[in-house]
């Protein structure tokens, strides 16, 4: 029997060789998954962050632009350091910061990039870029922070910051990633979708040491980022800066509106801050300092501070009374100071005189006529019905709820209804004597400075307004702003009733607000002194000008400054002159306001 073992061995070797060659063929030719895996190991995916849109004022002056900065990114699985001390010295980071940042990055993902050091300046990047090749897993990502050529409009413009974990959870479109910057307040926050742009992606070839070897497949799979949309603000930067100068060292608000459009010309919150300090690497420390400041510079007073309107509200009472048919131009009441305190003026007065002289007892009696209309035999029920009917008129003036400006966190003030007094006193246990302070804008009534400026616009327009807004165009197109800002809102009062009130407001300037008078410019205005239980009363003034062709409506609140005819009226008058004339012709009045000695 022939020995066949050599043949069997040869056959076995051939079979094994065939199997191995087949497998090798499948790996190298037929199946490219291993090739793709190898390529992926050598490809770095780099997100190309877009530049945020720019912000201009209404005259085309730049208000916000981008300043490039760099984030030092790390891929934990690829990163290694042999000499920690040298690394920390080169990259200007402490050992504790390095450990904390690396631990946080590894916790997020071992294979995805995370920031190791954020917001490196151009100068610092130039110093460290040659050392990056010595540390696998490190690369630099270009970003941009906001810069402001003028230290103005901080509360209106807002600021950007790193996205929070809660915001990431709410990001249903999965646009953002950990470490991204996002608008957190002001215009930056409200118009975040328009400003942020569209991210791009670049695929780069790198060797085992992390050295960039060029674009993957000549950039075939790259996508370019798209810059955000540019915004044209309604703000007049020159007027805004002038108002901020006048309010320096004071607490309060100035809001100026173009009546025919609702465009906000100036929005001053005092005290404020330089918006440049909430950019760059010191954002966190500077934010904490501002947040702990007792003067509350981060508090946006024009939309968040709520005060009693005081005597300003009398002009609303006048129109409501006229529209209800309770008042007429000839309705006359005596200045009965046993009802409520008042100052010296001619007595008795009709409606015109009541506005001109701001007579408290007149409105005490007029308001009673609006509330107690003998609808019910019970004075308690009659007051409840009358209050709710009166409130329906008042809220149409944009009071008692947010106006919907293009800023977050706007407060709505309060116009009380019967529900409030039922909770306080119990149903059927309150009457007119409980609520009479509402007649002169006190009591449980609260408004914001923005609402008061809008009220001035309503009187300028004789019965309508456009919701106040801070952006007038997106990429130069006014039709791209939200539709609600282009929708006229009528207050439900006949235009003819406004004529008498406008005339009385113009006369009032020469009585309670003589400092506000401007030669050759007719101002219609109303002073107010909002009571403040915690200290000196607040000085309040609203106005519009020129009376017969209004170009500006304004509200000024100066906290703890007393009578409205002093601080608030003087400030408003200067703002009106600055906007209409472009210059100030009354330096003495300007010096008076800047000195701030109103009491």
PyMOL commands that set and color helices and strands:
alter all, ss='L'
color gray80, all
select helices_A, chain A and resi 5-30+33-41+84-91+95-108+122-134+154-157+165-170+186-190+192-195+216-219+237-246+275-278+283-292+301-304+310-324+351-357+360-371+379-397+418-425+432-440+449-461+478-480+483-486+496-508+514-516+567-581+587-595
alter helices_A, ss='H'
color red, helices_A
select strands_A, chain A and resi 43-48+55-56+62-74+114-120+138-147+160-162+181-183+200-206+212-215+231-233+252-258+263-270+464-466+471-474+488-490+523-530+538-545+552-558
alter strands_A, ss='S'
color yellow, strands_A
deselect
rebuild
show_as cartoon
